[in-house]
Amino acid sequence: MYVPINGFVVFFMIMHDVHYMKRALSLARRAEGMTSPNPMVGAVLVKKGRVISEGYHKKAGTPHAEVIAIDAAGNQATGSTLYVTLEPCCHKDKRTPPCTEKIIASGIKKVIIAMKDPNPKVSGSGIRELEKAGIGVACGVLEEQARTLNEVYIKHITTGMPFVVLKIAMTLDGKIATPLGESKWITGEPARREVHRLRGKVDAVLSGIGTVKADNPQLTCRTGKRKDPVRVIIDPDFEISPQAQVLSCPPQTILVTRTVSSLRKKEGLTEKGVLFIEHELDRIDLNRLMERLCEMGITSVLIEGGSSLNSSCLEAGIVDKVIFYIAPMIIGGKDSFPAVGGRIFREINEAFRLTRSVVRRIGVDIVVEGYL
């Protein structure tokens, strides 16, 4: 009779867990951009070596992934193993019941978890509750992938600040527009489609009045069935035209302004659903702005601005991730607009540096992305 070597058995079990956790992560990603302020979560129920049910959290306020999978399995859930991308919740001060209660009542014998929930209301308590009920628990399978999947949720729940992505489309020589402000189109169609998808993944897009006046953009997601983001426009002197496209697209626009030069204009925009964040200082405090946006339920922000705004956001330290779309063209000219402008520069040894950087092709363009 053949007896497997222990090391091989352990390897097989690990690969078995990895296989099903990859499926759970793939399910979770289906709801990208739809679950805020909740995390994306996927769940797979396995019994006797086969998947008996699965599910993922689709939207805040709707059933969690574990509940969907358990309800789909019915009586078959008894004796099964649950693979879930985030520690099951155990607190009751929310719109849906605790998932731990559902898991315990279902008769599931084992739960494999990708990562602990950083929410202080859970953070290990869900695991302890399951173990107390006699359920076997293992945590940490594909944890890094799970943390990347929910990087927005993790930052929001641990810091009270939104996760911020700076997106820049530029030429090989680092320009985003000619001296006359011409910038359409630097990148190719595939890159522009990807940017639309990016907008559909975030709660808000941040831009400046200069970009609005120059390009009159919609700043919406026009790909697939994803939601449009809230537009946040920094407009210190209240210069925006009432006919600007960002003011007429759902869901809404937030104007960040220092002075309201016309109450009649403000009243007209308010009737259209425009919100206002007013500040007294000459320069907007971008960190305070991020706090205000988080208080309004915004957990992720995509920056699509000009040279000055890009520089200000980097210097304020609010940027978590950058995505540069680099087109194979050269504009030249000292008066062309650089990707990152401003009056402040950094010495080489103090320059912003990326970690976990990735370089890829999209159409004819090159994409460089990474974390600050």
Secondary structure, 3 states (H helix, E strand, C coil): CCCCCHHHHHHHHHHHHHHHHHHHHHHHHCCCCCCCCCCCCEEEEEECCEEEEEEECCCCCCCCHHHHHHHHHHHHHCCCEEEECCCCCCCCCCCCCCHHHHHHHHCCCEEEECCCCCCCCCCCHHHHHHHHCCCEEEECCCHHHHHHHCHHHHHHHHHCCCEEEEEEEEECCCEEECCCCCCCCCCCHHHHHHHHHHHHHCCEEEEEHHHHHHHCCCCCCCCCCCCCCEEEEECCCCCCCCCCHHHCCCCCEEEEECCCCCHHHHHHHHHCCCEEEECCCCCCCHHHHHHHHHHCCCCEEEECCCHHHHHHHHHHCCCCEEEEEEECCCCCCCCCEECCCCCCCCCHHHCCCCEEEEEEEECCEEEEEEEC
